[in-house]
Amino acid sequence: MPQLSLEEGTYLVRLARRAIESYFESGRKILPDRSGGVLSEPRGVFVTLETYPSRELRGCIGYPLPIKELALSVVDCALSSAFEDPRFPPLEKRELSQCVVEVSVLSVPQEIKVKSPDEYPAKIKVGRDGLIIDYGYSSGLLLPQVPVEWNWNEEEFLSHLCQKAGLPPNMWRSPSARIRSFQAQIFCEEKPAGKVSQKRLIR
């Protein structure tokens, strides 16, 4: 799957911020002013808002699967992250100037094949993989940057993934659990509306 350039990643972060600003101004959803190449490809994507400089989560919504053109998905996810994340009240206009915008562009999730659930920790890598768990009607997703930020090891990553899905932390050990991994390119403002850089996950 093609990688994005820093210029393309910067455009997507700026587009996410502009989508939120425009919605505050007009109450309408904007359309991307660029297309072609990877921007027009269906890609999974998440938009994250964090307070600055404390870097506390303020909203994070996305499409795990490539269901829509990337640039269009960024607009949708930016608005959902700002106004529809059920964990937080809708963003207020004054808050946007105190938030940094982050865009994570995902690879297509792939099921992790194991003979026994005990093999999962050896099959994943913190700092590289994001994870999705499906168990019955429950599902949960954690982006690759999350375990790095919290300094989790692979087993802790799996346990918190289960909790994100509303499951007991050891449910990843169940043969009925389905776990998929994906990778992401992460582009983030260094300060609100500031320079955009690609985040390198180091572990």
HELIX and SHEET records of a PDB file:
HELIX    1   1 LEU A    6  SER A   26  1                                  21    
HELIX    2   2 GLY A   37  SER A   40  5                                   4    
HELIX    3   3 LEU A   70  PHE A   83  1                                  14    
HELIX    4   4 LYS A   93  LEU A   96  1                                   4    
HELIX    5   5 PRO A  117  GLU A  119  5                                   3    
HELIX    6   6 TYR A  120  LYS A  123  1                                   4    
HELIX    7   7 GLN A  145  TRP A  150  1                                   6    
HELIX    8   8 GLU A  154  LYS A  164  1                                  11    
HELIX    9   9 MET A  171  ARG A  173  5                                   3    
SHEET    1   A 5 LEU A  57  TYR A  63  0                                        
SHEET    2   A 5 GLY A  44  THR A  51 -1                                        
SHEET    3   A 5 CYS A  99  LEU A 106 -1                                        
SHEET    4   A 5 ALA A 184  GLU A 189 -1                                        
SHEET    5   A 5 VAL A 196  LYS A 199 -1                                        
SHEET    1   B 4 GLN A 110  GLU A 111  0                                        
SHEET    2   B 4 ARG A 178  PHE A 182 -1                                        
SHEET    3   B 4 GLY A 130  TYR A 135 -1                                        
SHEET    4   B 4 SER A 138  LEU A 142 -1                                        
END                                                                             
